[in-house]
Amino acid sequence: MTAQLEQLGRDVRALLLDFDGPVCSIFAGYPAPVVAQELVQSLRTRGAGFVGELASETDPLEVLRRTGTEGNHSLTSAIEDALTAAEVKAAETAEPTPYGREVIVAARQLGLPIAVVSNNSSQAIEAYLQRHRLARHVYAVVGRAYAEPRQMKPNPAPILHAARTLGVDPKLCVLLGDSLSDIEGAQASGTRVIAFANKRSKHRLFEQAGADVVVTSMREVAEALMRLDTSQAEARPDRP
């Protein structure tokens, strides 16, 4: 595993990071099921006929996805706005993922440009990065396209957008994510993928999905990047 991570680090020229999972748990202090049901109540208030389908939904992103299938842009925009506001609020109490910060700092020290590519709103991501003094390490933030849930991962569009923003061929990028949608989006865009199995049940699932590498801790990634930085420094002919 260590050798695979280090080789991947040598092969790529940019790091794309999913947000909720690899960087933090955004809904740690403002639970996702609570947000989901607040969105459902908003739909109920607006008389949405499909609201019964979402009575037990616990994922706010799925509420947005389902709303988007109705083709009612006004309704989708209302749920988008409500979800974005909830995510910005949640960012205040988001729980940092252990070694997530170390991965970001180590990648920057190695010279890998970093973009956060997420199905969460860019406003929430930027608020978190500023709050945790990480914004200066991240070159670009590609969040959820406004009121266009079909553009969320596994759609490759946001991943390709991030690669273009960094000026790096997608084939020379690696996406670090914690979901099947990350793996599928990466494969569709031609990027490599490190799958973060932050739950035991995910490990085999991610291997079967064809992730390049599966890790169970962000520490593995951070340490691999730091070893690469050290080895490159030692290889410089002008070192003391």
Secondary structure by P-SEA (a helix, b strand, c coil): caaaaaaaaaaccbbbbbcccccccccccccaaaaaaaaaaaaaaacccccccccccccaaaaaaaaaaaccaaaaaaaaaaaaaaaaaaaaccccccaaaaaaaaaaaacbbbbbbccccaaaaaaaaaaacccccccccccccccccccccccaaaaaaaaaaaccccccbbbbcccaaaaaaaaaacbbbbbbcccccaaaaaaaaccccccccaaaaaaaaaaaaaaaaaaccccc
